[in-house]
Amino acid sequence: DVVETQEHYKSRWRSIWIMYLTMFLSSVGFSIIIMSVWPYLQKIDPTADASFLGWIIASYSIGQMVASPLFGLWSNYRPRREPLVISTAISVAANCLYAYVHVPHSHNKYYMLTARALVGFGAGNVAVIRSYIAGATSLTERTSAMANTSACQAVGFILGPVFQTCFTLIGEEGVMWKFLCLQLNMYTTPVLFGALLGVINIILIFAIFREHRVDDMGRQYKSINSDGEGSDVLDQNTEGSIDHVAVVALNILFFVILFVFAVFETIATPLTMDMYSWTRKEAVFYNGIILSVIGIESVIVFMVVKTLAKKTGERAILHAGLLIVLVGFFILLPWGKKLPNIQWQEIKNSSIPRTAPSEMLAPFWSLPELQLPSNHSAERVGCPVTQSWCLNTPMIYLAQYLSSDVLIGLGYPVCNVMSYTLYSKVLGPKPQGVYMGWLTASGSGARILGPVFVSQIYTHLGPRWAFSLICGVVVVALLLLEIVYKRLIAFSVRYGRMQE
């Protein structure tokens, strides 16, 4: 049988590349202002405190969690161009709103909260993107396409802060456009740049994107939401029910994967400040470098895992990824006898020398010890005495922390890609919009609960309890994977239409 014509193949992959671009722009929209939210919030509304900042950060994930199933349901019954354009337009409008949150005379923080929630709502199109890619690729193409999608998402998260850094050259005052009541500065220009990218994305969706559907063997067919040509292959290949046990299990596994990574991202700054007596500036700077390196590592893993999955299968790689994450968090458990510097000691005698981060990162350099003059009113550093565990919990050495970073940076992208790929294969040729919406929503929920977990368990009980519980959660996920391992097979394989 002729699977598809050359022209259909080219058109199908052009549309998939537009989805890659949309995923990239969605992640850029989240990360392009993440470093400047707090100073901008303080500038426009002095009444806002750190707890409200937490709500602003979480509002993106809340918006995405609400929107993902809705856009997914929409894409099941209508051409996907509709939810894609509408969601992107919402993000563009929300970015423009963010640029004007300084204009009102009061309640500015609530306008910022609304703007970020709407940006997250627009990012609910991730469910549409992944469901389209799942339906527009054959089984042999699926893993590679899902890996490329995740890589585009990771690159967006990496480049967003880079764009933000470039726009800091404009400064806090910038340029005022009185006829538009718009102040172009280091806070507003990045979101306006994001809005411009969104407009370009909408144009490309109209100009290039075409609806395509293929079955697991790559034969094209016409689905209910397609406006293109196709055959009736769908009718004979959708017979049979979806294995909902496998679907629920993969949702739980995906929740765990994003939950532990959200904990890892959130805990980095307070952990390094407590353990290594880093200042706020040093913690942000050094962890920024570390997270950037992890982002680059993730992109490389996304590319390698495509080839590896063809030899070993997705289930085995998912299992290995979870084991690597488990080892990464196990390494973070405090083992030694040396206690971290206590903050009250630094206050009592400010001349006590402390180790500079540059020494810990490069011990082979001969650097003098950092000493503060007795009359110097420096930022308090070390583990705060208000955290009672600081007095009896051994410190986590820098070698432990960096080793854990490398392992988690390796295991997380593996688990991310494999869970998406297995999920799409289990669902098979049936419309996947709603199911992908629930998967995206579970990930958004994990990103909301992760920081809450850190703020409660780590602050009150310390790293030993926090990382032990995380290890326990990952072990439970591994047991769940073992239980459903044989059920995580492609829809067509389950019904004997293809061999595994």
Disulfide bonds with the S-S distance in Angstrom:
Cys383-Cys390 1.88
